[in-house]
Amino acid sequence: MAKGTILISAGGTGGHLFPAEALAYELKARGWNVPLATDERATRYADRFPEDKLHVIHSATPSGKNPFKVIGAVWSLFKGMRQSSALLRIIKPKAVVGFGGYPTVPPLWSAAGHFPTVIHEQNAVMGRANKMLSSRVTAIAGGFLKADGALADKIVETGNPVRPAVIAVSGKAYQAPAKSGPLRLVVFGGSQGARFFSDTVPEAIALLPEAFRSHIEIVQQARPEDEARVKARYAELGVKAEVAPFFTDLPERIAAAHLVMSRSGASTVSEIAAIGRPAIFVPYPHALDHDQAANAEALEAAGGALVRRQDMLDAQSTSALFAELLGDPDRLQAMAAAALKAGTPEATALLADLVEAIASGQSAARFKAG
């Protein structure tokens, strides 16, 4: 017999859903029912999420300069509040857990004051949706977020949960590139890919000396509109490449990589650290709170990654960076070890402990004291 229901809510992108997925598996294993409240974007991940039922909640992002769009977004959030209130009355959860993004605002706002509530902030800087909810919830779990400031009593530093597929390969030892062997490079840019990588990386590979380029094996995520031209460019260069808008087995591909180049969303940084692979992070330059830069700098400080601003990279400098790292197996090995040491594979269990404690009526302060 199930212990009860814990409602999980997350925005519809991988960065929000991946840690939610990890917690859902852990709570299911502990005997809880875990329905998921999210938006329609989550359907691309639904086949891997172990929810008991998927509830699509109206939401929108109330930002921008167009007043009609802002009004429309507020109206969508209001409709989501009504949906959420009705849902909560039906399922009567023991706790509600949010993982960020505006689809979490209606369920968490509606639940606060009536049910125990937890938000998990993956980034070093709190996102806007979580900021909106932070004063109302029972506890705040921090991935890279530190327990300081006005909310220090609520914040528990759990780390970022990583998916079971990541845990499955986290014990795989790093094998530095061998002389005259393949040089495996994995490039991806968040759930939607990144045009910058599609524009820059193939040209950077083209500038590599033949001694490097002939050994490159690349896996690269590219937006659907960029996929064909990226594939064609690698074919022209004679480079072995797999290019696709989305890889369902990305953790396994990261584990097989000698070097990773990616954006630095919190889930990405946490998963690369848990697997233990050297990385070049290029933070998304238009992030509102510069959260990606802060996430990346945490792993760079530990010695597991290099951080480069997008406006400081072009094909020539990227090519030089690839040659520098791929030509130094000892440095790559040291970076991999440092990344692995900085990872927190126990984060899922710790977050589940916190959620169960809050569900039983404990406060965040009491949980930390215990």
SULHUMO-V92686 format. One record per pair of residues at least 12 apart in sequence whose ideal C-beta (glycine too) atoms are under 10 Angstrom apart, sorted by sequence separation. I is the first residue (numbers start at 1). GAP is how many residues later the second one is. If there is no record, write none. Layout:
# SULHUMO-V92686
I/GAP + I/GAP
This chain:
# SULHUMO-V92686
8/12 + 24/12 + 42/12 + 60/12 + 61/12 + 62/12 + 84/12 + 96/12 + 119/12 + 121/12 + 139/12 + 140/12 + 142/12 + 145/12 + 189/12 + 218/12 + 231/12 + 250/12 + 260/12 + 269/12 + 281/12 + 283/12 + 295/12 + 296/12 + 355/12 + 8/13 + 10/13 + 36/13 + 38/13 + 43/13 + 60/13 + 62/13 + 98/13 + 119/13 + 121/13 + 140/13 + 141/13 + 142/13 + 144/13 + 145/13 + 187/13 + 205/13 + 230/13 + 231/13 + 268/13 + 283/13 + 308/13 + 354/13 + 357/13 + 10/14 + 20/14 + 36/14 + 37/14 + 42/14 + 59/14 + 60/14 + 62/14 + 93/14 + 96/14 + 97/14 + 119/14 + 126/14 + 137/14 + 139/14 + 140/14 + 141/14 + 142/14 + 143/14 + 187/14 + 220/14 + 229/14 + 230/14 + 254/14 + 269/14 + 281/14 + 282/14 + 283/14 + 293/14 + 353/14 + 354/14 + 8/15 + 21/15 + 34/15 + 36/15 + 41/15 + 60/15 + 61/15 + 62/15 + 96/15 + 104/15 + 119/15 + 130/15 + 135/15 + 139/15 + 140/15 + 141/15 + 142/15 + 143/15 + 144/15 + 145/15 + 187/15 + 205/15 + 228/15 + 257/15 + 260/15 + 264/15 + 281/15 + 292/15 + 306/15 + 8/16 + 20/16 + 34/16 + 35/16 + 36/16 + 37/16 + 38/16 + 40/16 + 60/16 + 61/16 + 95/16 + 96/16 + 104/16 + 117/16 + 126/16 + 134/16 + 135/16 + 138/16 + 139/16 + 140/16 + 141/16 + 142/16 + 143/16 + 144/16 + 185/16 + 202/16 + 218/16 + 227/16 + 264/16 + 265/16 + 280/16 + 281/16 + 293/16 + 6/17 + 34/17 + 35/17 + 36/17 + 37/17 + 38/17 + 39/17 + 40/17 + 58/17 + 59/17 + 60/17 + 119/17 + 134/17 + 137/17 + 139/17 + 140/17 + 141/17 + 142/17 + 143/17 + 187/17 + 201/17 + 226/17 + 227/17 + 254/17 + 260/17 + 262/17 + 264/17 + 279/17 + 353/17 + 6/18 + 20/18 + 33/18 + 34/18 + 35/18 + 36/18 + 37/18 + 38/18 + 39/18 + 40/18 + 58/18 + 59/18 + 93/18 + 96/18 + 119/18 + 124/18 + 140/18 + 141/18 + 142/18 + 143/18 + 187/18 + 202/18 + 216/18 + 227/18 + 250/18 + 254/18 + 257/18 + 259/18 + 260/18 + 261/18 + 262/18 + 263/18 + 264/18 + 265/18 + 281/18 + 306/18 + 8/19 + 17/19 + 33/19 + 34/19 + 35/19 + 36/19 + 37/19 + 38/19 + 39/19 + 40/19 + 57/19 + 58/19 + 60/19 + 87/19 + 88/19 + 96/19 + 97/19 + 98/19 + 99/19 + 100/19 + 117/19 + 118/19 + 119/19 + 120/19 + 121/19 + 122/19 + 123/19 + 124/19 + 125/19 + 126/19 + 135/19 + 139/19 + 141/19 + 201/19 + 226/19 + 256/19 + 258/19 + 259/19 + 260/19 + 261/19 + 262/19 + 263/19 + 264/19 + 265/19 + 281/19 + 306/19 + 32/20 + 33/20 + 35/20 + 36/20 + 37/20 + 39/20 + 57/20 + 58/20 + 59/20 + 60/20 + 84/20 + 87/20 + 95/20 + 96/20 + 97/20 + 98/20 + 99/20 + 100/20 + 109/20 + 117/20 + 118/20 + 119/20 + 120/20 + 121/20 + 122/20 + 123/20 + 124/20 + 125/20 + 131/20 + 134/20 + 141/20 + 185/20 + 202/20 + 224/20 + 225/20 + 251/20 + 254/20 + 255/20 + 257/20 + 258/20 + 259/20 + 260/20 + 261/20 + 262/20 + 263/20 + 264/20 + 279/20 + 280/20 + 6/21 + 17/21 + 29/21 + 36/21 + 38/21 + 39/21 + 58/21 + 59/21 + 84/21 + 85/21 + 89/21 + 93/21 + 94/21 + 95/21 + 96/21 + 97/21 + 98/21 + 99/21 + 100/21 + 108/21 + 112/21 + 116/21 + 117/21 + 118/21 + 119/21 + 120/21 + 121/21 + 122/21 + 123/21 + 124/21 + 134/21 + 201/21 + 216/21 + 218/21 + 219/21 + 220/21 + 221/21 + 222/21 + 224/21 + 250/21 + 251/21 + 254/21 + 255/21 + 256/21 + 257/21 + 259/21 + 260/21 + 261/21 + 262/21 + 263/21 + 279/21 + 5/22 + 6/22 + 16/22 + 20/22 + 28/22 + 37/22 + 57/22 + 58/22 + 59/22 + 80/22 + 84/22 + 85/22 + 88/22 + 92/22 + 93/22 + 94/22 + 95/22 + 96/22 + 97/22 + 98/22 + 99/22 + 100/22 + 108/22 + 111/22 + 116/22 + 117/22 + 118/22 + 119/22 + 120/22 + 121/22 + 122/22 + 123/22 + 124/22 + 198/22 + 216/22 + 217/22 + 218/22 + 219/22 + 220/22 + 221/22 + 222/22 + 223/22 + 224/22 + 254/22 + 255/22 + 257/22 + 265/22 + 25/23 + 27/23 + 28/23 + 57/23 + 58/23 + 80/23 + 83/23 + 84/23 + 87/23 + 88/23 + 92/23 + 93/23 + 95/23 + 96/23 + 97/23 + 98/23 + 99/23 + 100/23 + 104/23 + 105/23 + 109/23 + 112/23 + 113/23 + 115/23 + 116/23 + 117/23 + 118/23 + 119/23 + 120/23 + 121/23 + 122/23 + 126/23 + 197/23 + 198/23 + 214/23 + 216/23 + 217/23 + 218/23 + 219/23 + 220/23 + 221/23 + 222/23 + 251/23 + 252/23 + 254/23 + 264/23 + 269/23 + 281/23 + 3/24 + 6/24 + 8/24 + 17/24 + 21/24 + 25/24 + 26/24 + 28/24 + 56/24 + 57/24 + 58/24 + 59/24 + 80/24 + 81/24 + 82/24 + 83/24 + 84/24 + 85/24 + 86/24 + 87/24 + 93/24 + 105/24 + 108/24 + 109/24 + 112/24 + 113/24 + 121/24 + 197/24 + 198/24 + 213/24 + 214/24 + 215/24 + 216/24 + 217/24 + 218/24 + 219/24 + 220/24 + 221/24 + 222/24 + 251/24 + 263/24 + 268/24 + 281/24 + 282/24 + 283/24 + 285/24 + 286/24 + 13/25 + 16/25 + 17/25 + 20/25 + 24/25 + 25/25 + 58/25 + 59/25 + 77/25 + 80/25 + 81/25 + 84/25 + 85/25 + 89/25 + 102/25 + 104/25 + 105/25 + 108/25 + 111/25 + 112/25 + 113/25 + 120/25 + 126/25 + 183/25 + 197/25 + 198/25 + 213/25 + 214/25 + 215/25 + 216/25 + 217/25 + 218/25 + 219/25 + 221/25 + 254/25 + 266/25 + 269/25 + 270/25 + 273/25 + 278/25 + 279/25 + 280/25 + 281/25 + 282/25 + 283/25 + 285/25 + 2/26 + 6/26 + 7/26 + 8/26 + 9/26 + 10/26 + 12/26 + 13/26 + 16/26 + 24/26 + 57/26 + 58/26 + 76/26 + 77/26 + 80/26 + 81/26 + 84/26 + 85/26 + 88/26 + 100/26 + 101/26 + 102/26 + 103/26 + 104/26 + 107/26 + 111/26 + 112/26 + 197/26 + 213/26 + 214/26 + 221/26 + 265/26 + 266/26 + 269/26 + 273/26 + 278/26 + 279/26 + 280/26 + 281/26 + 282/26 + 283/26 + 284/26 + 285/26 + 3/27 + 4/27 + 5/27 + 6/27 + 7/27 + 8/27 + 9/27 + 10/27 + 11/27 + 12/27 + 14/27 + 17/27 + 18/27 + 21/27 + 24/27 + 56/27 + 57/27 + 79/27 + 80/27 + 83/27 + 84/27 + 88/27 + 100/27 + 101/27 + 102/27 + 105/27 + 109/27 + 111/27 + 193/27 + 194/27 + 195/27 + 198/27 + 199/27 + 202/27 + 206/27 + 220/27 + 264/27 + 265/27 + 268/27 + 269/27 + 272/27 + 277/27 + 278/27 + 279/27 + 280/27 + 281/27 + 282/27 + 283/27 + 2/28 + 3/28 + 4/28 + 5/28 + 6/28 + 7/28 + 8/28 + 9/28 + 10/28 + 11/28 + 12/28 + 13/28 + 14/28 + 17/28 + 21/28 + 24/28 + 55/28 + 77/28 + 78/28 + 81/28 + 82/28 + 100/28 + 101/28 + 104/28 + 105/28 + 108/28 + 109/28 + 193/28 + 194/28 + 195/28 + 198/28 + 202/28 + 205/28 + 206/28 + 210/28 + 219/28 + 264/28 + 266/28 + 267/28 + 268/28 + 269/28 + 270/28 + 276/28 + 277/28 + 278/28 + 279/28 + 280/28 + 282/28 + 2/29 + 3/29 + 4/29 + 5/29 + 6/29 + 7/29 + 8/29 + 9/29 + 10/29 + 12/29 + 13/29 + 16/29 + 17/29 + 20/29 + 21/29 + 55/29 + 73/29 + 77/29 + 80/29 + 81/29 + 85/29 + 100/29 + 101/29 + 104/29 + 108/29 + 126/29 + 183/29 + 192/29 + 193/29 + 194/29 + 197/29 + 198/29 + 201/29 + 202/29 + 205/29 + 208/29 + 221/29 + 263/29 + 264/29 + 266/29 + 269/29 + 270/29 + 273/29 + 306/29 + 1/30 + 2/30 + 3/30 + 5/30 + 7/30 + 8/30 + 9/30 + 11/30 + 12/30 + 14/30 + 18/30 + 21/30 + 57/30 + 76/30 + 80/30 + 99/30 + 100/30 + 102/30 + 121/30 + 183/30 + 191/30 + 193/30 + 195/30 + 199/30 + 202/30 + 203/30 + 206/30 + 219/30 + 264/30 + 265/30 + 266/30 + 269/30 + 282/30 + 304/30 + 305/30 + 2/31 + 11/31 + 12/31 + 13/31 + 14/31 + 17/31 + 18/31 + 20/31 + 98/31 + 99/31 + 180/31 + 183/31 + 184/31 + 185/31 + 186/31 + 187/31 + 188/31 + 189/31 + 190/31 + 192/31 + 193/31 + 195/31 + 198/31 + 199/31 + 202/31 + 206/31 + 208/31 + 219/31 + 264/31 + 265/31 + 269/31 + 273/31 + 282/31 + 303/31 + 304/31 + 2/32 + 10/32 + 12/32 + 13/32 + 17/32 + 55/32 + 77/32 + 98/32 + 182/32 + 183/32 + 184/32 + 185/32 + 186/32 + 187/32 + 188/32 + 189/32 + 192/32 + 193/32 + 194/32 + 198/32 + 201/32 + 202/32 + 205/32 + 221/32 + 263/32 + 264/32 + 266/32 + 272/32 + 273/32 + 303/32 + 304/32 + 12/33 + 100/33 + 182/33 + 183/33 + 184/33 + 185/33 + 186/33 + 187/33 + 188/33 + 189/33 + 193/33 + 197/33 + 201/33 + 206/33 + 263/33 + 264/33 + 272/33 + 280/33 + 302/33 + 304/33 + 305/33 + 53/34 + 121/34 + 180/34 + 181/34 + 182/34 + 183/34 + 184/34 + 185/34 + 186/34 + 187/34 + 188/34 + 189/34 + 193/34 + 202/34 + 203/34 + 205/34 + 219/34 + 262/34 + 264/34 + 303/34 + 304/34 + 305/34 + 10/35 + 55/35 + 98/35 + 119/35 + 180/35 + 182/35 + 183/35 + 184/35 + 185/35 + 186/35 + 187/35 + 198/35 + 202/35 + 219/35 + 264/35 + 269/35 + 300/35 + 303/35 + 304/35 + 55/36 + 118/36 + 120/36 + 179/36 + 181/36 + 205/36 + 264/36 + 269/36 + 282/36 + 299/36 + 302/36 + 303/36 + 304/36 + 39/37 + 121/37 + 122/37 + 123/37 + 178/37 + 193/37 + 202/37 + 219/37 + 301/37 + 302/37 + 304/37 + 305/37 + 53/38 + 118/38 + 120/38 + 122/38 + 177/38 + 219/38 + 280/38 + 300/38 + 302/38 + 303/38 + 304/38 + 10/39 + 52/39 + 63/39 + 98/39 + 121/39 + 122/39 + 202/39 + 217/39 + 218/39 + 299/39 + 302/39 + 303/39 + 304/39 + 61/40 + 62/40 + 97/40 + 118/40 + 120/40 + 201/40 + 217/40 + 299/40 + 302/40 + 8/41 + 39/41 + 61/41 + 96/41 + 120/41 + 202/41 + 217/41 + 219/41 + 220/41 + 221/41 + 264/41 + 280/41 + 301/41 + 302/41 + 59/42 + 60/42 + 61/42 + 96/42 + 97/42 + 99/42 + 216/42 + 280/42 + 300/42 + 8/43 + 37/43 + 59/43 + 60/43 + 62/43 + 95/43 + 100/43 + 187/43 + 218/43 + 262/43 + 264/43 + 299/43 + 7/44 + 12/44 + 59/44 + 61/44 + 95/44 + 97/44 + 99/44 + 298/44 + 299/44 + 7/45 + 57/45 + 58/45 + 59/45 + 60/45 + 198/45 + 260/45 + 261/45 + 280/45 + 7/46 + 9/46 + 37/46 + 57/46 + 59/46 + 279/46 + 5/47 + 12/47 + 37/47 + 56/47 + 57/47 + 59/47 + 261/47 + 263/47 + 278/47 + 5/48 + 7/48 + 9/48 + 11/48 + 57/48 + 58/48 + 59/48 + 278/48 + 57/49 + 2/50 + 9/50 + 11/50 + 37/50 + 57/50 + 193/50 + 37/51 + 193/51 + 35/52 + 55/52 + 193/52 + 261/52 + 57/53 + 192/53 + 193/53 + 278/53 + 37/54 + 185/54 + 187/54 + 191/54 + 192/54 + 278/54 + 191/55 + 277/55 + 278/55 + 280/55 + 35/56 + 184/56 + 185/56 + 186/56 + 187/56 + 188/56 + 278/56 + 279/56 + 204/57 + 261/57 + 278/57 + 279/57 + 33/58 + 35/58 + 182/58 + 188/58 + 277/58 + 278/58 + 34/59 + 37/59 + 42/59 + 188/59 + 276/59 + 277/59 + 278/59 + 33/60 + 41/60 + 201/60 + 261/60 + 276/60 + 278/60 + 279/60 + 32/61 + 33/61 + 37/61 + 38/61 + 42/61 + 186/61 + 200/61 + 261/61 + 275/61 + 276/61 + 278/61 + 32/62 + 39/62 + 41/62 + 99/62 + 188/62 + 259/62 + 276/62 + 277/62 + 32/63 + 34/63 + 38/63 + 39/63 + 40/63 + 259/63 + 276/63 + 277/63 + 39/64 + 186/64 + 197/64 + 261/64 + 272/64 + 275/64 + 276/64 + 38/65 + 39/65 + 63/65 + 188/65 + 197/65 + 273/65 + 274/65 + 275/65 + 276/65 + 37/66 + 38/66 + 62/66 + 188/66 + 197/66 + 259/66 + 273/66 + 274/66 + 276/66 + 37/67 + 61/67 + 186/67 + 194/67 + 196/67 + 258/67 + 259/67 + 272/67 + 273/67 + 276/67 + 27/68 + 61/68 + 186/68 + 194/68 + 258/68 + 272/68 + 273/68 + 274/68 + 275/68 + 37/69 + 38/69 + 184/69 + 186/69 + 194/69 + 273/69 + 274/69 + 27/70 + 37/70 + 59/70 + 62/70 + 186/70 + 187/70 + 193/70 + 269/70 + 272/70 + 273/70 + 274/70 + 275/70 + 37/71 + 186/71 + 258/71 + 272/71 + 273/71 + 274/71 + 184/72 + 185/72 + 186/72 + 187/72 + 188/72 + 189/72 + 190/72 + 191/72 + 270/72 + 271/72 + 273/72 + 274/72 + 24/73 + 184/73 + 185/73 + 186/73 + 187/73 + 188/73 + 189/73 + 190/73 + 259/73 + 269/73 + 270/73 + 274/73 + 23/74 + 182/74 + 183/74 + 184/74 + 185/74 + 186/74 + 187/74 + 188/74 + 189/74 + 190/74 + 191/74 + 258/74 + 269/74 + 270/74 + 9/75 + 183/75 + 184/75 + 185/75 + 186/75 + 187/75 + 188/75 + 190/75 + 258/75 + 270/75 + 23/76 + 182/76 + 183/76 + 184/76 + 185/76 + 186/76 + 189/76 + 191/76 + 259/76 + 7/77 + 20/77 + 181/77 + 190/77 + 191/77 + 259/77 + 270/77 + 20/78 + 21/78 + 190/78 + 258/78 + 20/79 + 172/79 + 189/79 + 257/79 + 260/79 + 7/80 + 19/80 + 20/80 + 169/80 + 172/80 + 178/80 + 188/80 + 7/81 + 18/81 + 19/81 + 20/81 + 170/81 + 174/81 + 175/81 + 177/81 + 16/82 + 17/82 + 169/82 + 172/82 + 173/82 + 176/82 + 177/82 + 200/82 + 16/83 + 165/83 + 168/83 + 169/83 + 172/83 + 174/83 + 175/83 + 7/84 + 15/84 + 16/84 + 17/84 + 20/84 + 165/84 + 166/84 + 167/84 + 168/84 + 169/84 + 171/84 + 172/84 + 174/84 + 6/85 + 7/85 + 8/85 + 15/85 + 16/85 + 165/85 + 166/85 + 169/85 + 170/85 + 197/85 + 5/86 + 7/86 + 15/86 + 165/86 + 166/86 + 169/86 + 186/86 + 196/86 + 4/87 + 5/87 + 6/87 + 7/87 + 8/87 + 9/87 + 10/87 + 11/87 + 13/87 + 16/87 + 163/87 + 164/87 + 165/87 + 168/87 + 169/87 + 4/88 + 5/88 + 6/88 + 7/88 + 8/88 + 9/88 + 10/88 + 11/88 + 13/88 + 16/88 + 163/88 + 166/88 + 194/88 + 196/88 + 4/89 + 5/89 + 6/89 + 7/89 + 8/89 + 9/89 + 10/89 + 11/89 + 12/89 + 162/89 + 166/89 + 196/89 + 4/90 + 5/90 + 6/90 + 7/90 + 8/90 + 9/90 + 10/90 + 11/90 + 12/90 + 13/90 + 165/90 + 194/90 + 3/91 + 4/91 + 5/91 + 6/91 + 7/91 + 8/91 + 9/91 + 10/91 + 11/91 + 12/91 + 186/91 + 9/92 + 11/92 + 10/93 + 11/93 + 186/93 + 187/93 + 189/93 + 9/94 + 10/94 + 11/94 + 190/94 + 9/95 + 23/95 + 185/95 + 187/95 + 189/95 + 8/96 + 9/96 + 9/97 + 10/97 + 23/97 + 9/98 + 8/99 + 9/99 + 7/100 + 20/100 + 7/101 + 19/101 + 166/101 + 170/101 + 174/101 + 9/102 + 169/102 + 174/102 + 176/102 + 190/102 + 19/103 + 170/103 + 172/103 + 173/103 + 174/103 + 7/104 + 16/104 + 18/104 + 163/104 + 166/104 + 167/104 + 170/104 + 171/104 + 172/104 + 174/104 + 160/105 + 162/105 + 166/105 + 169/105 + 170/105 + 171/105 + 172/105 + 16/106 + 160/106 + 161/106 + 165/106 + 166/106 + 169/106 + 170/106 + 213/106 + 216/106 + 15/107 + 160/107 + 166/107 + 167/107 + 168/107 + 169/107 + 212/107 + 7/108 + 9/108 + 15/108 + 160/108 + 162/108 + 163/108 + 166/108 + 167/108 + 169/108 + 207/108 + 6/109 + 160/109 + 161/109 + 162/109 + 166/109 + 204/109 + 206/109 + 207/109 + 213/109 + 6/110 + 7/110 + 8/110 + 9/110 + 10/110 + 160/110 + 161/110 + 162/110 + 200/110 + 204/110 + 205/110 + 207/110 + 208/110 + 209/110 + 212/110 + 213/110 + 216/110 + 16/111 + 159/111 + 160/111 + 162/111 + 163/111 + 203/111 + 204/111 + 207/111 + 208/111 + 212/111 + 215/111 + 6/112 + 8/112 + 15/112 + 162/112 + 201/112 + 203/112 + 204/112 + 207/112 + 208/112 + 211/112 + 16/113 + 160/113 + 161/113 + 162/113 + 197/113 + 200/113 + 202/113 + 203/113 + 204/113 + 205/113 + 206/113 + 207/113 + 49/114 + 50/114 + 159/114 + 160/114 + 196/114 + 200/114 + 201/114 + 204/114 + 205/114 + 208/114 + 209/114 + 212/114 + 48/115 + 159/115 + 196/115 + 199/115 + 200/115 + 203/115 + 204/115 + 207/115 + 208/115 + 212/115 + 11/116 + 48/116 + 194/116 + 199/116 + 200/116 + 203/116 + 204/116 + 207/116 + 211/116 + 48/117 + 196/117 + 200/117 + 201/117 + 204/117 + 205/117 + 11/118 + 23/118 + 200/118 + 201/118 + 204/118 + 208/118 + 209/118 + 200/119 + 204/119 + 145/121 + 197/121 + 201/121 + 19/122 + 144/122 + 143/123 + 19/124 + 143/124 + 144/125 + 143/126 + 144/126 + 143/127 + 23/135 + 26/135 + 29/135 + 160/135 + 25/136 + 24/137 + 185/137 + 22/138 + 23/138 + 25/138 + 26/138 + 19/139 + 22/139 + 24/139 + 25/139 + 127/139 + 183/139 + 19/140 + 21/140 + 22/140 + 185/140 + 19/141 + 20/141 + 21/141 + 22/141 + 123/141 + 125/141 + 185/141 + 18/142 + 19/142 + 21/142 + 22/142 + 25/142 + 123/142 + 124/142 + 183/142 + 184/142 + 18/143 + 19/143 + 20/143 + 21/143 + 22/143 + 122/143 + 123/143 + 183/143 + 18/144 + 19/144 + 21/144 + 22/144 + 122/144 + 123/144 + 183/144 + 15/145 + 18/145 + 22/145 + 121/145 + 122/145 + 124/145 + 17/146 + 45/146 + 120/146 + 122/146 + 123/146 + 145/146 + 18/147 + 44/147 + 122/147 + 144/147 + 18/148 + 122/148 + 177/148 + 181/148 + 14/149 + 145/149 + 177/149 + 41/150 + 144/150 + 176/150 + 177/150 + 179/150 + 144/151 + 177/151 + 178/151 + 143/152 + 144/152 + 176/152 + 177/152 + 144/153 + 176/153 + 144/154 + 175/154 + 176/154 + 143/155 + 144/155 + 176/155 + 177/155 + 176/156 + 177/156 + 175/157 + 176/157 + 131/158 + 174/158 + 175/158 + 176/158 + 174/159 + 176/159 + 127/160 + 128/160 + 176/160 + 127/161 + 128/161 + 174/161 + 175/161 + 125/162 + 127/162 + 174/162 + 125/163 + 126/163 + 173/163 + 174/163 + 123/164 + 125/164 + 127/164 + 124/165 + 125/165 + 126/165 + 174/165 + 100/166 + 123/166 + 124/166 + 125/166 + 174/166 + 123/167 + 124/167 + 125/167 + 173/167 + 99/168 + 123/168 + 124/168 + 125/168 + 122/169 + 123/169 + 124/169 + 125/169 + 171/169 + 121/170 + 124/170 + 125/170 + 170/170 + 123/171 + 124/171 + 123/172 + 124/172 + 18/173 + 122/173 + 124/173 + 170/173 + 17/174 + 124/174 + 171/174 + 15/175 + 16/175 + 170/175 + 14/176 + 15/176 + 13/177 + 14/177 + 166/177 + 13/178 + 14/178 + 167/178 + 12/179 + 13/179 + 166/179 + 162/181 + 167/181 + 162/182 + 166/182 + 160/183 + 161/183 + 162/183 + 159/184 + 160/184 + 161/184 + 164/184 + 159/185 + 161/185 + 162/185 + 163/185 + 158/186 + 159/186 + 161/186 + 162/186 + 157/187 + 159/187 + 160/187 + 161/187 + 158/188 + 159/188 + 160/188 + 161/188 + 158/189 + 159/189 + 161/189 + 157/190 + 158/190 + 161/190 + 158/191 + 159/191 + 160/191 + 161/191 + 158/192 + 159/192 + 157/193 + 158/193 + 156/194 + 158/194 + 156/195 + 158/195 + 158/196 + 156/197 + 158/197 + 156/198 + 48/200 + 45/201 + 47/201 + 143/201 + 156/201 + 44/202 + 156/202 + 45/203 + 44/204 + 143/204 + 141/206 + 143/208 + 156/208 + 141/209 + 154/209 + 155/209 + 156/209 + 141/210 + 153/210 + 154/210 + 153/211 + 154/211 + 156/211 + 157/211 + 152/212 + 153/212 + 156/212 + 141/213 + 151/213 + 152/213 + 155/213 + 140/214 + 141/214 + 154/214 + 139/215 + 153/215 + 138/216 + 139/216 + 152/216 + 141/217 + 147/217 + 139/218 + 138/219 + 139/219 + 138/220 + 137/221 + 138/221 + 147/221 + 138/223 + 139/223 + 141/223 + 138/224 + 139/224 + 140/224 + 63/225 + 138/225 + 139/225 + 138/226 + 139/226 + 120/227 + 137/227 + 139/228 + 138/229 + 139/229 + 120/231 + 14/232 + 18/233 + 118/233 + 120/234 + 120/235 + 14/236 + 118/236 + 118/237 + 116/239 + 118/239 + 118/240 + 116/241 + 117/241 + 118/241 + 116/242 + 115/243 + 116/243 + 115/244 + 116/244 + 22/245 + 116/245 + 21/246 + 116/246 + 118/246 + 18/247 + 19/247 + 20/247 + 116/247 + 15/248 + 18/248 + 19/248 + 22/248 + 16/249 + 18/249 + 22/249 + 15/250 + 16/250 + 17/250 + 18/250 + 14/251 + 15/251 + 16/251 + 19/251 + 13/252 + 15/252 + 18/252 + 19/252 + 14/253 + 15/253 + 18/253 + 13/254 + 14/254 + 97/254 + 97/255 + 97/257 + 97/258 + 95/259 + 96/259 + 95/260 + 94/261 + 95/261 + 97/261 + 94/262 + 95/262 + 96/262 + 97/262 + 95/263 + 96/263 + 94/264 + 95/264 + 94/265 + 95/265 + 93/266 + 94/266 + 95/266 + 94/267 + 15/277 + 30/319 + 32/320 + 27/321 + 26/322 + 30/322 + 25/323 + 26/323 + 29/323 + 30/323 + 32/323 + 23/324 + 24/324 + 26/324 + 27/324 + 32/324 + 22/325 + 23/325 + 26/325 + 27/325 + 30/325 + 22/326 + 23/326 + 26/326 + 30/326 + 21/327 + 22/327 + 25/327 + 26/327 + 32/327 + 19/328 + 23/328 + 24/328 + 27/328 + 19/329 + 22/329 + 23/329 + 26/329 + 27/329 + 22/330 + 23/331 + 19/332 + 23/332 + 27/332 + 6/346 + 8/347 + 6/349 + 6/350 + 6/352 + 3/353 + 6/353 + 5/354 + 4/355 + 3/356
